[in-house]
Amino acid sequence: MIINWLAFVQVFIAAFTAAVLVVGFYALGLRLLVRAGRAPVVAPAEFTDAITVISEKDARRAEKAAAKAAKRSPLTEGQKRFALLGAYACFAVCAAAVLGGLLLIIFNH
């Protein structure tokens, strides 16, 4: 059995680079989304036998804090709109990377 170490290293570098870029674009998209005044607030999940991570009171407090931060943002409406478009563009890059990876797996190219 002969192992092609150069191909192994190439696959490792490509996978590592893709992972760093996807995570980086996703983080940048979240950052721009917050700067645009649209902080994502996720409701707590209810599980029957699990510990509640965040209470409803804490969720309301987080929503109120996000709304208050959005009101005192130093950005103009145009800058907020530009940040929102940038966030959507970053999420589109992430979706395209995932879709491209799936297409490579499905069609074996």
C-alpha positions as CSV (number, residue, x, y, z in Angstrom):
1,M,0.0,0.0,0.0
2,I,1.4,3.3,-1.1
3,I,0.2,6.6,0.5
4,N,0.3,9.7,-1.6
5,W,1.3,12.1,1.2
6,L,1.3,15.2,-1.1
7,A,-2.4,14.6,-1.9
8,F,-3.1,14.1,1.8
9,V,-1.5,17.4,2.6
10,Q,-3.3,19.2,-0.2
11,V,-6.7,17.9,1.0
12,F,-5.8,18.9,4.6
13,I,-4.8,22.4,3.6
14,A,-7.9,22.8,1.4
15,A,-10.3,21.6,4.2
16,F,-8.6,23.8,6.8
17,T,-8.7,26.9,4.6
18,A,-12.3,26.3,3.7
19,A,-13.3,25.8,7.3
20,V,-11.5,29.0,8.4
21,L,-13.1,31.0,5.6
22,V,-16.6,29.7,6.3
23,V,-16.4,30.3,10.0
24,G,-14.8,33.8,9.4
25,F,-17.5,34.9,7.0
26,Y,-20.2,33.6,9.4
27,A,-18.7,35.5,12.3
28,L,-18.3,38.6,10.2
29,G,-21.9,38.3,9.0
30,L,-23.1,38.1,12.7
31,R,-21.0,41.1,13.6
32,L,-22.5,43.1,10.7
33,L,-26.0,42.0,11.6
34,V,-25.5,43.3,15.1
35,R,-24.0,46.6,13.8
36,A,-27.1,46.9,11.6
37,G,-29.3,46.8,14.7
38,R,-30.7,43.4,14.2
39,A,-29.2,41.3,16.9
40,P,-30.4,37.7,16.7
41,V,-32.2,36.8,19.9
42,V,-33.0,33.1,20.1
43,A,-35.8,31.9,22.3
44,P,-34.8,29.2,24.9
45,A,-35.4,25.7,23.9
46,E,-37.8,23.7,26.1
47,F,-36.7,20.1,26.8
48,T,-38.6,17.8,29.2
49,D,-35.6,16.5,31.2
50,A,-33.0,19.2,30.5
51,I,-31.7,22.2,32.4
52,T,-33.1,25.4,31.1
53,V,-30.2,27.5,29.9
54,I,-32.0,30.8,29.8
55,S,-35.3,31.8,31.4
56,E,-38.1,33.7,29.7
57,K,-37.3,36.7,31.9
58,D,-33.6,36.6,30.8
59,A,-34.8,36.3,27.1
60,R,-37.0,39.4,27.5
61,R,-34.1,41.2,29.2
62,A,-31.8,40.3,26.3
63,E,-34.4,41.5,23.7
64,K,-34.8,44.8,25.6
65,A,-31.0,45.3,25.8
66,A,-30.7,44.6,22.0
67,A,-33.4,47.1,21.2
68,K,-31.8,49.7,23.5
69,A,-28.4,49.1,21.8
70,A,-30.0,49.4,18.4
71,K,-31.5,52.8,19.3
72,R,-28.2,54.3,20.4
73,S,-26.2,53.0,17.5
74,P,-23.9,55.7,16.1
75,L,-24.5,54.6,12.6
76,T,-26.7,56.4,10.2
77,E,-29.6,54.6,8.5
78,G,-27.6,54.3,5.3
79,Q,-24.7,52.7,7.2
80,K,-27.0,50.3,8.9
81,R,-28.5,49.3,5.6
82,F,-25.0,48.8,4.1
83,A,-24.0,46.7,7.2
84,L,-27.2,44.6,6.7
85,L,-26.4,44.0,3.0
86,G,-22.8,43.0,4.0
87,A,-24.2,40.6,6.6
88,Y,-26.5,39.0,4.0
89,A,-23.5,38.8,1.6
90,C,-21.4,37.0,4.2
91,F,-24.2,34.5,4.8
92,A,-24.6,34.0,1.1
93,V,-20.8,33.2,0.8
94,C,-21.2,30.6,3.6
95,A,-24.3,29.1,2.0
96,A,-22.4,28.9,-1.4
97,A,-19.4,27.2,0.2
98,V,-21.6,24.6,1.9
99,L,-23.6,24.1,-1.3
100,G,-20.4,23.8,-3.3
101,G,-19.1,21.2,-0.9
102,L,-22.3,19.2,-1.1
103,L,-22.2,19.3,-4.9
104,L,-18.6,18.1,-4.9
105,I,-19.7,15.2,-2.7
106,I,-22.8,14.3,-4.6
107,F,-21.4,14.6,-8.1
108,N,-17.9,13.3,-7.2
109,H,-15.9,15.9,-9.0
